[in-house]
């Protein structure tokens, strides 16, 4: 590369407006079809678990508290999710969705990557139910 060509490129870059955006300070609207964080509507959910069965990365767990009164807890592992939206497409009752507004999911601690959907009372009930069951040991 010749020195004159390089000098011309440097001077041209100094006079042009930058092509990048100052991201955290200047935000643009996300695309309409962006697949962000998973959302769950407990009123529509029947607890069939099809979303968890079809998830290729095993990012979803559906825990049943009481099927008759439609009490479920969904555990969503954001760090495992590939944002493929297969759970959303296969949900028969349209209780799953992916938002395009909540897509900045970086965190400093691993606990932030596990999200529980459902009421706190249902989550506590599930943990009590799980702890009350005797653990099965394999016969050997």
N, CA and C atoms as an extended XYZ file, in Angstrom:
420
Properties=species:S:1:pos:R:3:atomname:S:1:resname:S:1:resid:I:1 pbc="F F F"
N         0.848       -1.165        0.000 N   UNK     1
C         0.000        0.000        0.000 CA  UNK     1
C         0.897        1.232        0.000 C   UNK     1
N         0.527        2.162       -0.772 N   UNK     2
C         1.333        3.382       -0.887 CA  UNK     2
C         0.980        4.344        0.235 C   UNK     2
N         1.931        5.157        0.620 N   UNK     3
C         1.752        6.102        1.708 CA  UNK     3
C         0.688        7.149        1.372 C   UNK     3
N         0.636        7.594        0.123 N   UNK     4
C        -0.336        8.605       -0.294 CA  UNK     4
C        -1.765        8.088       -0.192 C   UNK     4
N        -1.973        6.831       -0.521 N   UNK     5
C        -3.308        6.236       -0.435 CA  UNK     5
C        -3.752        6.136        1.023 C   UNK     5
N        -2.828        5.721        1.872 N   UNK     6
C        -3.154        5.597        3.284 CA  UNK     6
C        -3.442        6.976        3.894 C   UNK     6
N        -2.674        7.984        3.546 N   UNK     7
C        -2.884        9.332        4.061 CA  UNK     7
C        -4.244        9.865        3.620 C   UNK     7
N        -4.616        9.597        2.390 N   UNK     8
C        -5.925       10.027        1.876 CA  UNK     8
C        -7.068        9.386        2.667 C   UNK     8
N        -6.951        8.090        3.004 N   UNK     9
C        -7.957        7.388        3.789 CA  UNK     9
C        -8.057        7.954        5.208 C   UNK     9
N        -6.928        8.255        5.829 N   UNK    10
C        -6.929        8.804        7.187 CA  UNK    10
C        -7.587       10.177        7.208 C   UNK    10
N        -7.232       11.044        6.270 N   UNK    11
C        -7.827       12.380        6.211 CA  UNK    11
C        -9.323       12.307        5.908 C   UNK    11
N        -9.710       11.407        5.055 N   UNK    12
C       -11.129       11.227        4.750 CA  UNK    12
C       -11.916       10.763        5.967 C   UNK    12
N       -11.323        9.898        6.776 N   UNK    13
C       -11.993        9.411        7.984 CA  UNK    13
C       -12.140       10.512        9.031 C   UNK    13
N       -11.198       11.428        9.090 N   UNK    14
C       -11.290       12.521       10.054 CA  UNK    14
C       -12.412       13.494        9.709 C   UNK    14
N       -12.724       13.638        8.459 N   UNK    15
C       -13.737       14.600        8.037 CA  UNK    15
C       -15.141       14.016        7.959 C   UNK    15
N       -15.266       12.693        7.957 N   UNK    16
C       -16.579       12.051        7.872 CA  UNK    16
C       -17.199       11.841        9.246 C   UNK    16
N       -18.506       11.753        9.251 N   UNK    17
C       -19.249       11.465       10.468 CA  UNK    17
C       -19.063        9.981       10.818 C   UNK    17
N       -18.940        9.636       12.113 N   UNK    18
C       -18.749        8.220       12.466 CA  UNK    18
C       -19.944        7.372       12.046 C   UNK    18
N       -19.679        6.138       11.675 N   UNK    19
C       -20.740        5.229       11.237 CA  UNK    19
C       -21.371        4.500       12.412 C   UNK    19
N       -20.729        4.515       13.560 N   UNK    20
C       -21.261        3.805       14.719 CA  UNK    20
C       -22.149        4.712       15.566 C   UNK    20
N       -22.950        4.075       16.439 N   UNK    21
C       -23.814        4.814       17.360 CA  UNK    21
C       -23.227        4.725       18.760 C   UNK    21
N       -23.515        5.697       19.569 N   UNK    22
C       -23.081        5.679       20.970 CA  UNK    22
C       -24.133        4.902       21.745 C   UNK    22
N       -24.033        3.575       21.689 N   UNK    23
C       -25.115        2.673       22.088 CA  UNK    23
C       -25.758        2.929       23.451 C   UNK    23
N       -25.078        2.894       24.536 N   UNK    24
C       -25.876        2.992       25.766 CA  UNK    24
C       -26.579        4.340       25.906 C   UNK    24
N       -26.062        5.353       25.251 N   UNK    25
C       -26.625        6.690       25.393 CA  UNK    25
C       -27.637        7.011       24.306 C   UNK    25
N       -27.434        6.493       23.120 N   UNK    26
C       -28.358        6.692       21.999 CA  UNK    26
C       -28.921        5.330       21.604 C   UNK    26
N       -30.152        5.082       21.994 N   UNK    27
C       -30.764        3.779       21.710 CA  UNK    27
C       -31.722        3.897       20.538 C   UNK    27
N       -31.741        2.862       19.735 N   UNK    28
C       -32.705        2.797       18.635 CA  UNK    28
C       -33.763        1.750       18.990 C   UNK    28
N       -34.884        1.822       18.334 N   UNK    29
C       -35.951        0.860       18.587 CA  UNK    29
C       -35.551       -0.514       18.071 C   UNK    29
N       -35.831       -1.575       18.845 N   UNK    30
C       -35.497       -2.923       18.375 CA  UNK    30
C       -36.411       -3.329       17.227 C   UNK    30
N       -35.971       -4.249       16.392 N   UNK    31
C       -36.829       -4.738       15.310 CA  UNK    31
C       -38.096       -5.387       15.864 C   UNK    31
N       -39.159       -5.326       15.101 N   UNK    32
C       -40.463       -5.851       15.538 CA  UNK    32
C       -40.416       -7.358       15.799 C   UNK    32
N       -39.654       -8.094       15.017 N   UNK    33
C       -39.617       -9.557       15.143 CA  UNK    33
C       -38.442      -10.052       15.978 C   UNK    33
N       -37.832       -9.180       16.769 N   UNK    34
C       -36.718       -9.580       17.622 CA  UNK    34
C       -37.202      -10.552       18.691 C   UNK    34
N       -36.461      -11.618       18.914 N   UNK    35
C       -36.812      -12.596       19.942 CA  UNK    35
C       -36.026      -12.279       21.194 C   UNK    35
N       -36.701      -11.683       22.154 N   UNK    36
C       -36.068      -11.325       23.412 CA  UNK    36
C       -36.452      -12.300       24.509 C   UNK    36
N       -36.663      -11.749       25.681 N   UNK    37
C       -36.978      -12.550       26.854 CA  UNK    37
C       -38.342      -13.225       26.724 C   UNK    37
N       -38.443      -14.430       27.253 N   UNK    38
C       -39.671      -15.214       27.208 CA  UNK    38
C       -40.696      -14.641       28.179 C   UNK    38
N       -41.949      -14.601       27.754 N   UNK    39
C       -43.046      -14.185       28.626 CA  UNK    39
C       -44.011      -15.355       28.777 C   UNK    39
N       -44.746      -15.367       29.887 N   UNK    40
C       -45.670      -16.469       30.185 CA  UNK    40
C       -46.940      -15.899       30.780 C   UNK    40
N       -48.084      -16.339       30.271 N   UNK    41
C       -49.389      -15.915       30.770 CA  UNK    41
C       -50.003      -17.073       31.546 C   UNK    41
N       -50.016      -17.008       32.880 N   UNK    42
C       -50.519      -18.138       33.672 CA  UNK    42
C       -52.017      -18.369       33.520 C   UNK    42
N       -52.766      -17.367       33.104 N   UNK    43
C       -54.212      -17.539       32.953 CA  UNK    43
C       -54.551      -18.479       31.799 C   UNK    43
N       -53.721      -18.518       30.773 N   UNK    44
C       -53.977      -19.367       29.612 CA  UNK    44
C       -53.335      -20.748       29.725 C   UNK    44
N       -52.375      -20.897       30.617 N   UNK    45
C       -51.593      -22.136       30.702 CA  UNK    45
C       -52.409      -23.267       31.333 C   UNK    45
N       -52.280      -24.463       30.749 N   UNK    46
C       -52.930      -25.661       31.289 CA  UNK    46
C       -51.922      -26.623       31.903 C   UNK    46
N       -50.641      -26.302       31.804 N   UNK    47
C       -49.619      -27.151       32.401 CA  UNK    47
C       -49.319      -28.402       31.632 C   UNK    47
N       -49.569      -28.399       30.330 N   UNK    48
C       -49.333      -29.603       29.531 CA  UNK    48
C       -47.842      -29.939       29.429 C   UNK    48
N       -46.973      -28.932       29.542 N   UNK    49
C       -45.537      -29.160       29.498 CA  UNK    49
C       -44.972      -29.341       28.110 C   UNK    49
N       -45.754      -29.085       27.084 N   UNK    50
C       -45.285      -29.244       25.713 CA  UNK    50
C       -44.140      -28.282       25.409 C   UNK    50
N       -44.181      -27.106       26.003 N   UNK    51
C       -43.118      -26.130       25.783 CA  UNK    51
C       -41.782      -26.664       26.301 C   UNK    51
N       -41.800      -27.299       27.458 N   UNK    52
C       -40.569      -27.840       28.029 CA  UNK    52
C       -40.076      -29.061       27.258 C   UNK    52
N       -41.011      -29.863       26.748 N   UNK    53
C       -40.624      -31.049       25.982 CA  UNK    53
C       -39.991      -30.679       24.652 C   UNK    53
N       -40.483      -29.612       24.028 N   UNK    54
C       -39.994      -29.225       22.705 CA  UNK    54
C       -38.794      -28.299       22.744 C   UNK    54
N       -38.385      -27.835       23.904 N   UNK    55
C       -37.248      -26.922       24.003 CA  UNK    55
C       -35.954      -27.682       23.723 C   UNK    55
N       -35.226      -27.332       22.654 N   UNK    56
C       -34.019      -28.086       22.323 CA  UNK    56
C       -32.879      -27.870       23.319 C   UNK    56
N       -32.900      -26.772       24.060 N   UNK    57
C       -31.812      -26.493       24.996 CA  UNK    57
C       -32.193      -26.749       26.449 C   UNK    57
N       -33.385      -27.305       26.672 N   UNK    58
C       -33.878      -27.618       28.009 CA  UNK    58
C       -33.842      -26.392       28.920 C   UNK    58
N       -34.304      -25.267       28.402 N   UNK    59
C       -34.303      -24.015       29.154 CA  UNK    59
C       -35.580      -23.824       29.958 C   UNK    59
N       -36.591      -24.653       29.756 N   UNK    60
C       -37.873      -24.500       30.449 CA  UNK    60
C       -38.184      -25.714       31.293 C   UNK    60
N       -38.794      -25.448       32.451 N   UNK    61
C       -39.310      -26.506       33.317 CA  UNK    61
C       -40.690      -26.060       33.782 C   UNK    61
N       -41.686      -26.911       33.598 N   UNK    62
C       -43.031      -26.621       34.072 CA  UNK    62
C       -43.274      -27.485       35.294 C   UNK    62
N       -43.553      -26.825       36.415 N   UNK    63
C       -43.767      -27.527       37.676 CA  UNK    63
C       -45.233      -27.372       38.072 C   UNK    63
N       -45.903      -28.485       38.303 N   UNK    64
C       -47.323      -28.481       38.633 CA  UNK    64
C       -47.508      -28.452       40.142 C   UNK    64
N       -48.249      -27.463       40.608 N   UNK    65
C       -48.601      -27.368       42.025 CA  UNK    65
C       -49.947      -28.041       42.244 C   UNK    65
N       -50.960      -27.580       41.504 N   UNK    66
C       -52.304      -28.145       41.584 CA  UNK    66
C       -52.951      -27.980       40.213 C   UNK    66
N       -53.118      -29.087       39.515 N   UNK    67
C       -53.653      -29.032       38.157 CA  UNK    67
C       -55.120      -28.599       38.132 C   UNK    67
N       -55.894      -28.984       39.134 N   UNK    68
C       -57.321      -28.648       39.158 CA  UNK    68
C       -57.548      -27.143       39.268 C   UNK    68
N       -56.739      -26.473       40.062 N   UNK    69
C       -56.906      -25.025       40.215 CA  UNK    69
C       -55.958      -24.231       39.314 C   UNK    69
N       -55.300      -24.905       38.363 N   UNK    70
C       -54.403      -24.287       37.385 CA  UNK    70
C       -53.308      -23.472       38.059 C   UNK    70
N       -52.566      -24.136       38.949 N   UNK    71
C       -51.449      -23.490       39.632 CA  UNK    71
C       -50.163      -24.156       39.162 C   UNK    71
N       -49.360      -23.371       38.428 N   UNK    72
C       -48.116      -23.867       37.858 CA  UNK    72
C       -47.011      -22.859       38.099 C   UNK    72
N       -45.785      -23.338       38.077 N   UNK    73
C       -44.605      -22.491       38.139 CA  UNK    73
C       -43.725      -22.888       36.961 C   UNK    73
N       -43.250      -21.902       36.229 N   UNK    74
C       -42.354      -22.149       35.100 CA  UNK    74
C       -40.985      -21.604       35.457 C   UNK    74
N       -39.984      -22.460       35.352 N   UNK    75
C       -38.602      -22.046       35.580 CA  UNK    75
C       -37.944      -21.878       34.216 C   UNK    75
N       -37.431      -20.674       33.981 N   UNK    76
C       -36.835      -20.317       32.691 CA  UNK    76
C       -35.356      -20.024       32.895 C   UNK    76
N       -34.508      -20.811       32.246 N   UNK    77
C       -33.061      -20.634       32.320 CA  UNK    77
C       -32.624      -19.810       31.109 C   UNK    77
N       -32.414      -18.522       31.334 N   UNK    78
C       -32.055      -17.613       30.236 CA  UNK    78
C       -30.700      -17.985       29.652 C   UNK    78
N       -29.782      -18.449       30.483 N   UNK    79
C       -28.449      -18.770       29.988 CA  UNK    79
C       -28.429      -20.004       29.091 C   UNK    79
N       -29.432      -20.843       29.156 N   UNK    80
C       -29.515      -22.009       28.266 CA  UNK    80
C       -30.302      -21.721       26.991 C   UNK    80
N       -31.145      -20.720       27.028 N   UNK    81
C       -32.079      -20.447       25.930 CA  UNK    81
C       -31.333      -20.033       24.663 C   UNK    81
N       -31.760      -20.584       23.533 N   UNK    82
C       -31.185      -20.209       22.241 CA  UNK    82
C       -32.082      -19.230       21.500 C   UNK    82
N       -33.192      -18.821       22.107 N   UNK    83
C       -34.139      -17.857       21.547 CA  UNK    83
C       -34.658      -18.311       20.188 C   UNK    83
N       -34.915      -19.606       20.082 N   UNK    84
C       -35.421      -20.175       18.832 CA  UNK    84
C       -36.933      -20.030       18.706 C   UNK    84
N       -37.624      -19.766       19.807 N   UNK    85
C       -39.079      -19.579       19.873 CA  UNK    85
C       -39.854      -20.852       19.537 C   UNK    85
N       -39.239      -21.992       19.670 N   UNK    86
C       -39.938      -23.248       19.422 CA  UNK    86
C       -41.008      -23.487       20.486 C   UNK    86
N       -40.756      -23.064       21.706 N   UNK    87
C       -41.758      -23.206       22.767 CA  UNK    87
C       -42.978      -22.339       22.478 C   UNK    87
N       -42.761      -21.175       21.906 N   UNK    88
C       -43.861      -20.266       21.576 CA  UNK    88
C       -44.691      -20.843       20.434 C   UNK    88
N       -44.046      -21.394       19.431 N   UNK    89
C       -44.755      -21.942       18.276 CA  UNK    89
C       -45.555      -23.183       18.632 C   UNK    89
N       -45.058      -24.006       19.561 N   UNK    90
C       -45.716      -25.268       19.883 CA  UNK    90
C       -46.730      -25.170       21.011 C   UNK    90
N       -46.846      -24.021       21.642 N   UNK    91
C       -47.819      -23.870       22.723 CA  UNK    91
C       -49.221      -23.795       22.118 C   UNK    91
N       -50.060      -24.746       22.468 N   UNK    92
C       -51.417      -24.813       21.908 CA  UNK    92
C       -52.322      -23.712       22.426 C   UNK    92
N       -52.028      -23.197       23.605 N   UNK    93
C       -52.927      -22.245       24.253 CA  UNK    93
C       -52.411      -20.812       24.184 C   UNK    93
N       -51.333      -20.583       23.462 N   UNK    94
C       -50.751      -19.254       23.243 CA  UNK    94
C       -50.463      -18.529       24.556 C   UNK    94
N       -49.911      -19.253       25.528 N   UNK    95
C       -49.562      -18.615       26.794 CA  UNK    95
C       -48.090      -18.209       26.833 C   UNK    95
N       -47.313      -18.596       25.841 N   UNK    96
C       -45.906      -18.235       25.764 CA  UNK    96
C       -45.714      -17.175       24.688 C   UNK    96
N       -44.736      -16.320       24.898 N   UNK    97
C       -44.411      -15.300       23.922 CA  UNK    97
C       -42.990      -14.815       24.144 C   UNK    97
N       -42.468      -14.107       23.172 N   UNK    98
C       -41.135      -13.518       23.299 CA  UNK    98
C       -41.264      -12.029       23.035 C   UNK    98
N       -40.782      -11.251       23.966 N   UNK    99
C       -40.899       -9.812       23.859 CA  UNK    99
C       -39.727       -9.234       23.080 C   UNK    99
N       -39.994       -8.167       22.353 N   UNK   100
C       -38.893       -7.517       21.642 CA  UNK   100
C       -38.387       -6.304       22.414 C   UNK   100
N       -39.010       -5.985       23.530 N   UNK   101
C       -38.575       -4.816       24.288 CA  UNK   101
C       -37.568       -5.169       25.386 C   UNK   101
N       -37.567       -6.387       25.868 N   UNK   102
C       -36.663       -6.799       26.939 CA  UNK   102
C       -35.653       -7.792       26.373 C   UNK   102
N       -34.558       -7.276       25.856 N   UNK   103
C       -33.565       -8.135       25.213 CA  UNK   103
C       -32.163       -7.939       25.767 C   UNK   103
N       -31.967       -6.982       26.633 N   UNK   104
C       -30.652       -6.780       27.245 CA  UNK   104
C       -30.593       -7.638       28.498 C   UNK   104
N       -30.060       -8.831       28.388 N   UNK   105
C       -30.150       -9.828       29.451 CA  UNK   105
C       -28.813      -10.116       30.125 C   UNK   105
N       -27.833       -9.264       29.950 N   UNK   106
C       -26.532       -9.477       30.573 CA  UNK   106
C       -26.641       -9.275       32.082 C   UNK   106
N       -25.875      -10.058       32.839 N   UNK   107
C       -25.873       -9.948       34.301 CA  UNK   107
C       -24.498      -10.352       34.822 C   UNK   107
N       -24.211       -9.936       36.030 N   UNK   108
C       -22.925      -10.252       36.643 CA  UNK   108
C       -22.975      -11.533       37.475 C   UNK   108
N       -24.153      -11.930       37.929 N   UNK   109
C       -24.283      -13.126       38.759 CA  UNK   109
C       -25.160      -14.155       38.067 C   UNK   109
N       -24.856      -15.418       38.279 N   UNK   110
C       -25.571      -16.505       37.626 CA  UNK   110
C       -27.030      -16.608       38.071 C   UNK   110
N       -27.354      -16.159       39.267 N   UNK   111
C       -28.721      -16.245       39.774 CA  UNK   111
C       -29.695      -15.454       38.913 C   UNK   111
N       -29.229      -14.419       38.259 N   UNK   112
C       -30.111      -13.587       37.427 CA  UNK   112
C       -30.562      -14.317       36.166 C   UNK   112
N       -29.909      -15.413       35.825 N   UNK   113
C       -30.258      -16.143       34.612 CA  UNK   113
C       -31.323      -17.207       34.827 C   UNK   113
N       -31.796      -17.382       36.039 N   UNK   114
C       -32.894      -18.301       36.318 CA  UNK   114
C       -34.090      -17.474       36.770 C   UNK   114
N       -35.147      -17.512       35.959 N   UNK   115
C       -36.336      -16.713       36.226 CA  UNK   115
C       -37.491      -17.660       36.514 C   UNK   115
N       -38.235      -17.356       37.558 N   UNK   116
C       -39.419      -18.147       37.913 CA  UNK   116
C       -40.651      -17.339       37.572 C   UNK   116
N       -41.536      -17.929       36.777 N   UNK   117
C       -42.822      -17.317       36.467 CA  UNK   117
C       -43.879      -18.023       37.302 C   UNK   117
N       -44.717      -17.250       37.922 N   UNK   118
C       -45.747      -17.783       38.797 CA  UNK   118
C       -45.691      -17.019       40.110 C   UNK   118
N       -46.638      -17.275       40.965 N   UNK   119
C       -46.668      -16.548       42.233 CA  UNK   119
C       -45.647      -17.129       43.207 C   UNK   119
N       -45.215      -16.308       44.132 N   UNK   120
C       -44.247      -16.749       45.140 CA  UNK   120
C       -44.837      -17.850       46.019 C   UNK   120
N       -46.131      -17.763       46.309 N   UNK   121
C       -46.780      -18.788       47.128 CA  UNK   121
C       -46.741      -20.147       46.423 C   UNK   121
N       -46.968      -20.146       45.106 N   UNK   122
C       -46.913      -21.401       44.351 CA  UNK   122
C       -45.505      -21.962       44.326 C   UNK   122
N       -44.515      -21.097       44.215 N   UNK   123
C       -43.129      -21.557       44.207 CA  UNK   123
C       -42.760      -22.162       45.554 C   UNK   123
N       -43.154      -21.521       46.640 N   UNK   124
C       -42.878      -22.069       47.968 CA  UNK   124
C       -43.602      -23.397       48.171 C   UNK   124
N       -44.828      -23.509       47.681 N   UNK   125
C       -45.581      -24.757       47.793 CA  UNK   125
C       -44.897      -25.881       47.028 C   UNK   125
N       -44.363      -25.560       45.858 N   UNK   126
C       -43.671      -26.585       45.079 CA  UNK   126
C       -42.412      -27.060       45.798 C   UNK   126
N       -41.648      -26.139       46.362 N   UNK   127
C       -40.422      -26.522       47.057 CA  UNK   127
C       -40.726      -27.364       48.290 C   UNK   127
N       -41.793      -27.034       49.017 N   UNK   128
C       -42.188      -27.850       50.167 CA  UNK   128
C       -42.610      -29.247       49.721 C   UNK   128
N       -43.371      -29.321       48.622 N   UNK   129
C       -43.836      -30.602       48.097 CA  UNK   129
C       -42.654      -31.451       47.648 C   UNK   129
N       -41.680      -30.828       47.014 N   UNK   130
C       -40.506      -31.555       46.535 CA  UNK   130
C       -39.662      -32.062       47.694 C   UNK   130
N       -39.509      -31.250       48.739 N   UNK   131
C       -38.701      -31.652       49.882 CA  UNK   131
C       -39.389      -32.723       50.731 C   UNK   131
N       -40.723      -32.773       50.695 N   UNK   132
C       -41.465      -33.747       51.488 CA  UNK   132
C       -41.409      -35.155       50.885 C   UNK   132
N       -41.179      -35.254       49.589 N   UNK   133
C       -41.124      -36.558       48.933 CA  UNK   133
C       -39.827      -37.259       49.293 C   UNK   133
N       -39.895      -38.554       49.612 N   UNK   134
C       -38.660      -39.274       49.930 CA  UNK   134
C       -37.820      -39.456       48.668 C   UNK   134
N       -36.543      -39.314       48.823 N   UNK   135
C       -35.662      -39.470       47.666 CA  UNK   135
C       -35.486      -40.958       47.372 C   UNK   135
N       -35.498      -41.259       46.088 N   UNK   136
C       -35.350      -42.648       45.662 CA  UNK   136
C       -33.882      -42.955       45.479 C   UNK   136
N       -33.436      -44.026       46.083 N   UNK   137
C       -32.057      -44.462       45.906 CA  UNK   137
C       -32.055      -45.703       45.021 C   UNK   137
N       -31.170      -45.757       44.084 N   UNK   138
C       -31.143      -46.910       43.200 CA  UNK   138
C       -30.695      -48.172       43.960 C   UNK   138
N       -31.391      -49.257       43.678 N   UNK   139
C       -31.049      -50.544       44.315 CA  UNK   139
C       -29.835      -51.113       43.612 C   UNK   139
N       -28.912      -51.594       44.386 N   UNK   140
C       -27.713      -52.048       43.713 CA  UNK   140
C       -27.131      -53.204       44.318 C   UNK   140
